[in-house]
Amino acid sequence: MSKKILIIGAGPGGLTSGMILAHRGYDVTIVEKASVVGGRNAPIQAGDYTFDTGPTFLHQKFTLDEMFAEAGGRKPEDYMDFVKLDPMTTLSWSDTSLDTSFDQDKMKHNIEKAFPGESANYDRFMRDHAKKLRKIFPCLLNPYNKLSSYMQKHILKALPYVATTKSVMDVLDEYFTNDDLKIAFTFQAKYLGMSPWTCPALFSILAYIEYAHGIYHIQGGLSNISAGMAKVFQEEGGNLMLNTEVREISYQNDRAVAVELANGDKMNFDDLIINADYAQARHMIFGERNEPEEKLRKKKFSCSTYMLYLGLDTIYESEPHHHVIFADNYQQNLRDIQDGVKVSDDMSIYVRNSSITDPTVAPAGHSQLYILVPTINNRSGYTWEETQAEYREKVLDKIIERTGMKDLRDHIVEERSITPQDWQEADIFLGATFNLAHTMDQMLYFRPQNRMKGFENIYLVGGGTHPGSGLPTIYESARISSNMICESHGETPGRVDFATAILDQDIC
Ligand SMILES: Cc1cc2nc3c(=O)[nH]c(=O)nc-3n(C[C@H](O)[C@H](O)[C@H](O)COP(=O)(O)OP(=O)(O)OC[C@H]3O[C@@H](n4cnc5c(N)ncnc54)[C@H](O)[C@@H]3O)c2cc1C
């Protein structure tokens, strides 16, 4: 009889494991407390407008391709429509702006126009980072359940890039002279909810990955990736239970044996995969093995985000698809976020205007804006009820001042918002939207491990385990944990590998 796997959560991590393990013949059930799949990657419906809750772009697409191939040689293109964006993102400072592109000639041209004399430095960055990524990438594909995992050949090769106290910004100081241009190659640390001035140097690969390989929109929204994965899972015979919340895990010694659902039902299994936010789950559903909040709070967490989702009765055709508007004093803005106490009035804002690419997310002639403001998580106890309305106005004022959307307020016909407190109420510990921080003492062996320490058959997937937050890394966490389960049952799963050839080609 095939082994029974229970997965708590139908976020990107849970769905990836679900489709891989169901394809490999396991009897897999995913229980999801929400009424839709996707977690932070689920859609939000507001009237006739469809928004993405969280992720708005996919990078490192070859990893998603690998996951669909792992599930029976499928291709994601058969489940969703990709648009490779060019320009990718408009980055704007108070006095200049840069359209980024994966087309290296175009990118060089745009850099030279906005930052004269710097384009040769871009060539050097790209050349060096092709090599850096090639060395670091293999370190992200395997589990770190033993300290001896560090003794593998690929880790030793990557050590010069990893074992350093330098930050991402220190790395960029070696390439560019203009401080704004350095930000164009470091703001990606925010994808991990971190500041480039403190984010470990190895993450300068994030800018390289997107500038070399591009970023993708999915028609209808990025949530269609999760919807596509759920379809594959069910095609492979997986059992998806929505509106089903796990309350508590029970054990026999170090083995988890059953979960109790909110409705009192019990479900047993051979192996348990947890996709729920790591710290929240560790605190809430481990039953007799719950960890106290005070202990979890000692870990470092990412920033949070204040979100606005606006349905408009117009389309701003000349506004970019992705627009990052940097604070006047970006470093101070990030310090405020890192210190975790003050909500910056001089905030940085990310605006996505996907209707210029995608007619399916709003009625004809209408559009929608997704607005994300990185901000403090809830560690300080800051409450948003009283300040939220005023903050909304400040965010809109800044967008109106720094974009062509001068009459924005006149066109808002639907609106939703999410504050850090709302994220916490949606089961995200401290409202830290990008999970545990990616500091060296919380990475690799020191991050909550793919097979949880102290338990024989509990596996983690998602942004809270190795390799970390962000869609491709989350997909990888799910493949790593799925492979560990297969190995625990005496199988030696092969590994679909599209990445090696692509990354090798980059260094030719
Ligand atoms: C605002 C925002 C923007 C982002 N933008 C990007 C981006 O553009 N690109 C990118 O690559 N990444 C982005 N990310 C990061 C990351 O890719 C997403 O957060 C991703 O959705 C996290 O996936 P996950 O698998 O860790 O789990 P989640 O998406 O958190 O899913 C966990 C699931 O578990 C369920 N669950 C929790 N507890 C229980 C329970 N007790 N019982 C049953 N079910 C339970 C939840 O309902 C949820 O569905 C963004 C994140 C946020 C928040």
The ligand as a Gaussian input file, in Angstrom:
#p B3LYP/6-31G(d) Opt

LIG

0 1
 C        3.426000      40.864000      -0.256000
 C        4.344000      39.797000      -0.761000
 C        4.917000      39.898000      -2.016000
 C        5.752000      38.885000      -2.494000
 N        6.262000      39.001000      -3.752000
 C        7.001000      37.992000      -4.257000
 C        7.378000      38.013000      -5.633000
 O        6.996000      38.916000      -6.392000
 N        8.129000      36.983000      -6.115000
 C        8.528000      35.946000      -5.302000
 O        9.241000      35.047000      -5.775000
 N        8.154000      35.888000      -4.002000
 C        7.395000      36.871000      -3.455000
 N        6.947000      36.793000      -2.159000
 C        7.494000      35.748000      -1.251000
 C        6.913000      34.313000      -1.325000
 O        7.095000      33.817000      -2.622000
 C        5.436000      34.164000      -0.957000
 O        5.201000      34.685000       0.291000
 C        4.952000      32.698000      -0.970000
 O        3.557000      32.664000      -1.168000
 C        5.234000      31.956000       0.320000
 O        4.921000      30.601000       0.095000
 P        4.945000      29.480000       1.203000
 O        4.920000      28.173000       0.498000
 O        6.051000      29.716000       2.162000
 O        3.613000      29.595000       2.065000
 P        2.300000      30.467000       2.150000
 O        2.032000      31.177000       0.878000
 O        2.374000      31.263000       3.387000
 O        1.187000      29.318000       2.339000
 C        0.984000      28.651000       3.561000
 C       -0.415000      28.055000       3.540000
 O       -0.635000      27.312000       4.762000
 C       -2.004000      27.504000       5.157000
 N       -2.141000      27.191000       6.595000
 C       -1.548000      27.853000       7.629000
 N       -1.886000      27.286000       8.812000
 C       -2.728000      26.259000       8.513000
 C       -3.424000      25.297000       9.309000
 N       -3.296000      25.283000      10.642000
 N       -4.208000      24.391000       8.691000
 C       -4.325000      24.376000       7.316000
 N       -3.693000      25.271000       6.515000
 C       -2.897000      26.185000       7.103000
 C       -2.240000      28.970000       4.847000
 O       -3.618000      29.276000       4.773000
 C       -1.515000      29.109000       3.494000
 O       -2.365000      28.836000       2.414000
 C        6.068000      37.758000      -1.677000
 C        5.470000      37.655000      -0.416000
 C        4.603000      38.648000       0.017000
 C        3.944000      38.462000       1.349000

